[in-house]
Amino acid sequence: MSRKFLLLCLIVFCFTGNSQVLRKRTTLLMGGRFDISIVAKDSLSAEQNIDAVIAEITRIEYLISDWKPTTQVSEVNQNAGIRPVKIDKEVFELTQRALHFSEITNGGFDISFAAMDRIWKFDGSMTKMPSAEAIKKSVEKVGYRNIILDSVNSTIFLKLKGMKIGFGALGEGYATDKCRAMMKAKGIEAGIINGSGDMSTWGKQPNEKDWNIGITNPFDTDKLITAVPINNGAVTTSGNYEKFVVFDGKRYSHIINPATGYPVTGLCSVTVFGPNAETANGLSTSLMVLGKTAGLKLLRQFPDYSCLMITDNGKIVKSKNFKIKKIKSHL
């Protein structure tokens, strides 16, 4: 598993004749890029609410980030194999939901992937595949079944020394959902929070049109495959088109199956639409790892979610409930 590349873009049209204004800001948070768009009655209100969104994302970052040494998640990792660590209800429940994804994917999704040895190199330096023994050893500290939750005491215990957990495959989606809920509670009627390709949207543009989300062609990033109208929903994309190696004619991506230690093959991009960015985030990552057939089977357990997959050879695969029908079958 890996942090995702940005494969989505927001298409915004110019507005006239409406009292509401759209303000946008881009910043770096949670180790990636956030694009925040808020529609409000005036520029000052929009900018103040963007400040509030940034403050909330920063709060979440200092709660769940595994790369900041003072967070609760880092404390859990530092005490792996030693003792349980008491954590806030918010972190505990996020971990519970992550473990549910692990269970339904049989470990294809696993927040303990953070302990994986980085034996695969995608910087051009690899000349041959790692040995089977090295691959097996690289994931020996990975395994969601060794994450012990105590709901009575609100603790997390990692059974093995050297284990780590990380929320790189859920955190941005969780943060964008939290910010959307906060803005709606404050009476902000429309906006988009986009965390590295994980988007939570609500309301409409000032011209009363839906937001348009462009899905980027992974083989030509200057072009779009299609644009999908959306409001009051979420969309996330997982992709691996920029970092991969080829051995014996087979393409191996930088996204690693945490259950096996081998890179995923078959798909280069998965975009998931649904009501909740955290769930869509977990699904897009899981579908990348599981592949087309098993991924579509998993998605049937989530009828409110749909997907568009792009295979390594450029074929487009849609779930039956995907709303845009007229898309070319090949890129």
N, C-alpha and C positions, 0 to 999 in steps of 0.2 A: 504494500500500500504506500501511497505517497501523497503529498500535497498536490492539488489539481492545477492544471493549466487553465487559463481563462479562455473559454471557447464560446462565450456568450457576449453579445453587445446589446446595449440599450439604444433603440432608435427613437429619438425625440423630435417632434415637429415644432416649428415655430408657432407661437400663439399670438392671437390678436383679439381684441374685443372682449376680454375677460378680466375681471378684477383680481383673480388669483394669479400668483406668480410662482414660477418654478426656479428653485435655486439648487445648484449641484456643487459638491465638493469631493475631492479625491484625497485620501490619506492612507498611510501605512499603519495597519493594526493587525495584531494576531499573526505577525510574520508574513502578511500579504497585503494586497491592495483592496481598499474599500472605496466604492463609489456610492455616495449618499445623495439622493435626490428627494427633495421635499417640496410639496405644493402647499402654499399657505396664502393668507390674505394679503401679506405684504412682505417685503424683502427682509425686514428686521426679524419678524416672527419666523420666517423660514430659516434664517441663519442661526437664530437662537435654538431652534429645534435640531438643526444639524449638530450644534455644539452638544446638545443633550444626548443625541445618538452616539456621538464619539465618546462621551463620558461613560455611557452604558457599555459600549464595546470594550473600552479600556477596563472597566470593572470586571467584566467577564474574563478578559485576558489575564488579569492578575489573580483570577480564581482557578482557571483550568489549564493555563499554558504549562507545558512540561519543559519548555526551554528557559523559563524564568525561575531561578532557584528558590524564590520565597513563596511560590504559590502552594496551594493545598495539594495539587497533583504532584508537584515536585517533592513535597514532603512524603507523600505516599511512596514515590519511587525511591527516595533516599532510605526508606525503612523497609524495603523489600527483603523478605526473609528474616526480618527482625521483629517487627511488631505491627499491629493494626494502627491505623491513623484515623482519628476522628475528623470528619469533614462536614461541611455545611450540607443541609438537605438538598440544595440546588445541585451540588456536585454529585451527591449520592444518587439522586434520581436520574441525572444524565448518564451516570455509569450504568445504572440498571437498564436504561433504554439501549445503551450500547451493547450490553451483554445479551439483550434479546436479539439483536441483529446477529451476534455471534452464533447464537443457538439455531436460528432459522437458516443460517448459511453454513452451518457445520464448520465454523471457524474461517470461512472465506472473508468475513469481516471480523477484525479483532483489534481492540484498542491496545493490546499488549504488543502489537507490531513494533512499537517504539524501541523494544529491546533487540530487534533484529540486527545481526551483523551485516554491514554494508559491503558484501563481497562482490556484488555486481557493479560494474563501472560503466557509465554511459557517456563518458567524456572522450571516447575514441581510443582509450588506452587498453581496452580488452582485446586480446588476440585469440582467446579460446574460452570456452565455457568453464566455469568452476567445476571441480569434481563433485560427484554425487555426495561424497563424504562431507566436503566443505559446505555444500548447500544444506544438508541435513543439520550440521552443527550450527549454521547461521540462525536457525529458528528454535534452538533448544530451549531458549528462555521465553519463547512466545507460546502462549496458550491460555485462552480465556478461562478455562476450567480452573486455573490456579489463581484466579482473582476471587477473593472471598469477601462477600458483603455481609455486614451485620446490621440489619435494619433497626434493631433495638437500640444499639449504641451508635448508629450512624458512622460506622468505620469501614475502611477498605484495608485489606491485607493482601499483599502479593506474596505468595508462598515461597517463591524461589529467589535467592539472592541474585541480583543482576536483572531482575524483571523490571519493566517499565510500562506505564500506560501513557497514552497520548490521545488527544481529541482532534488531531488534524483532519480526520475524515468526518467529523460531526460539528466541530466547534464553530465554524463560520456560519453554517446553517442555523445552529442554535442561537447564535448572536443576532442574526438578521431577524429571526422570528421574535425574539425578545424585544428588539427595537421597534418592530412593526406594532406589536401589542402596546408598547409604551406610547407610541405616537397616536394610535387610534384612541387610547384612553384619554389623551390630552385634547382630543377633538381635531387632530390633523387628519384631513379627509383623504389625502393621497400622497403616495411617494414610493420610492424603491430603495431598499438597502441591498447593495450588491457586494458580497464579501468573496473576492477571488473566484467569481463565477457561481456563487450560491446566492440567489436572489429571493427576497421576500417583497411582494408588491401589494399595494392596496389602493383602492380608488382609481381615478382616471386622470389623464392629462388635463390641463386647464381648458383645452378645446373640446373636452368631453369625449375624446377618443381613448380607447384602451391603450395601455402601454404596448409597445411592440418589441419583442425580444428576438434578436437575430441570432440564429445558430450558425456559427462559423464553419466554413469548409476546412476540415483539418489538413487537407492536402494543398490548400491554397488559402491562407489566412486572410487574404485581401478580399475574399468573396464569401457570400452567405449561401447556405443551403436553402434556407427559408426564413421567414419572419413569422412569429407566432404572437397573436394578440393575447394579452393577459391582464386581468385585474383581480385583486383579492386572492392571489395564489402565489405559488413559489415555483422556481425552476432552478435546477442545478445541473452542472455538467462535470463529468470526470473524463479525462483524456490522457493519452500517452504518446501523441503523434510526434513530439519534438525530441524525446529521448528514448532511443532504442538501439539494439545491436542486432546484427544478422549473422547467424551461424548455420552453415549448410542450407542456405536458402530460407531459413525460418526466422521470422522476426520476433524478438523478445523485447518487451517494453519495460520501462522503468517502474511500472506498478507491479509489486510483488505479491503473490498469493501468500499470506502469512501462515497458512496451514501447511504449505509445502516448501516455501523458500524459492520457488521458481517464478520467473516473470510470467505475467498473463499474456496470452496470445489470442488472436481471433478478432478482438474488437479494438478500435483505436479511439472511439468516442461514445459516450452514453449521456444523453440528456433526459432528465426526468422532470415531469410536471406534476404538481399536486398542491394541496392546500398548505402544506407545512414544509419549510426548507430543511429543517433538521432531518425529517424522515426522507425527503427526497435526496438529501445529501448521503444518508446511509444507503439508500437504494442505488444511487448512481455508482457509488464505490463498489457495492456488492455485485451489481450487474457486470461491471468491468471484470471483476475477479471470476465470477461464475461462468461468464460467457453467454452467448445468445440463447441457447435452448434452456439451460437451467435458470438463466436470468429472467426470461419471460415467464417461466413457471413460478418463480418466486413473486414476480410482480402481480400475478393473479391473486395473491393473498392481500393485495392492497388495491381494491377496486377504484379508489379515488385518485390513483396515480397512473400516469401513462408515460411512455418513453419512446425515444427515437435513438436507435443505435446505428453506428457506422462501422462496418467491418474493416479489417486490415486491407481487403482488396477493393474497398470503396462502395460496397453495397449498402443501401439504406434499409434498415429493418425497423418497423413500427409495431408497437403494441396495438391490439385491435381497437382500443378505445382512444388512440391518438387522434386529436381533433383535426389536424391538417392532413387532408387526403392527397392533394395533388402535389406530390414531390417526385422528382425524377428518381427512378429506382437505383441508378448508379451515378456516382459523381463523375 
